[in-house]
Amino acid sequence: MRKILDSTRHLRGDMVSIAHTIVEAHGGRIGAENVPSGGAVFHVSLPLAAPR
């Protein structure tokens, strides 16, 4: 069971890393806060597209 939990945590870390790369590539920002009751809240901001 521990191995499953460790690999799940690793996968989550990889997904956050991928999300961070994508958001920054589009000129945005991403951040996270721990939630006291457990888990986390992620904040993502992206710039508006320039008018065409």
TORKOL-4160 file (C-alpha; in steps of 0.2 Angstrom, whole numbers, padded with zeros to 4 digits, m for minus):
52
<pt num="1" X="0000" Y="0000" Z="0000"/>
<pt num="2" X="0014" Y="0012" Z="0004"/>
<pt num="3" X="0022" Y="0010" Z="m0013"/>
<pt num="4" X="0005" Y="0015" Z="m0021"/>
<pt num="5" X="0004" Y="0030" Z="m0010"/>
<pt num="6" X="0022" Y="0035" Z="m0014"/>
<pt num="7" X="0019" Y="0033" Z="m0033"/>
<pt num="8" X="0003" Y="0043" Z="m0032"/>
<pt num="9" X="0012" Y="0057" Z="m0023"/>
<pt num="10" X="0026" Y="0057" Z="m0036"/>
<pt num="11" X="0013" Y="0057" Z="m0050"/>
<pt num="12" X="0004" Y="0072" Z="m0042"/>
<pt num="13" X="0021" Y="0081" Z="m0041"/>
<pt num="14" X="0024" Y="0077" Z="m0059"/>
<pt num="15" X="0007" Y="0084" Z="m0064"/>
<pt num="16" X="0010" Y="0100" Z="m0054"/>
<pt num="17" X="0027" Y="0102" Z="m0063"/>
<pt num="18" X="0019" Y="0100" Z="m0080"/>
<pt num="19" X="0005" Y="0112" Z="m0076"/>
<pt num="20" X="0018" Y="0125" Z="m0070"/>
<pt num="21" X="0028" Y="0123" Z="m0086"/>
<pt num="22" X="0012" Y="0125" Z="m0097"/>
<pt num="23" X="0005" Y="0140" Z="m0087"/>
<pt num="24" X="0022" Y="0149" Z="m0088"/>
<pt num="25" X="0024" Y="0146" Z="m0106"/>
<pt num="26" X="0008" Y="0156" Z="m0109"/>
<pt num="27" X="0014" Y="0170" Z="m0098"/>
<pt num="28" X="0004" Y="0165" Z="m0083"/>
<pt num="29" X="0007" Y="0161" Z="m0065"/>
<pt num="30" X="0003" Y="0147" Z="m0054"/>
<pt num="31" X="0003" Y="0145" Z="m0035"/>
<pt num="32" X="m0003" Y="0134" Z="m0021"/>
<pt num="33" X="m0009" Y="0135" Z="m0003"/>
<pt num="34" X="m0010" Y="0121" Z="0010"/>
<pt num="35" X="m0028" Y="0119" Z="0017"/>
<pt num="36" X="m0028" Y="0116" Z="0036"/>
<pt num="37" X="m0041" Y="0103" Z="0034"/>
<pt num="38" X="m0030" Y="0094" Z="0021"/>
<pt num="39" X="m0026" Y="0095" Z="0003"/>
<pt num="40" X="m0022" Y="0111" Z="m0007"/>
<pt num="41" X="m0029" Y="0125" Z="m0017"/>
<pt num="42" X="m0021" Y="0130" Z="m0033"/>
<pt num="43" X="m0022" Y="0147" Z="m0041"/>
<pt num="44" X="m0019" Y="0150" Z="m0059"/>
<pt num="45" X="m0019" Y="0166" Z="m0068"/>
<pt num="46" X="m0017" Y="0169" Z="m0087"/>
<pt num="47" X="m0016" Y="0184" Z="m0097"/>
<pt num="48" X="m0030" Y="0189" Z="m0108"/>
<pt num="49" X="m0027" Y="0186" Z="m0127"/>
<pt num="50" X="m0023" Y="0201" Z="m0137"/>
<pt num="51" X="m0037" Y="0208" Z="m0148"/>
<pt num="52" X="m0036" Y="0202" Z="m0166"/>
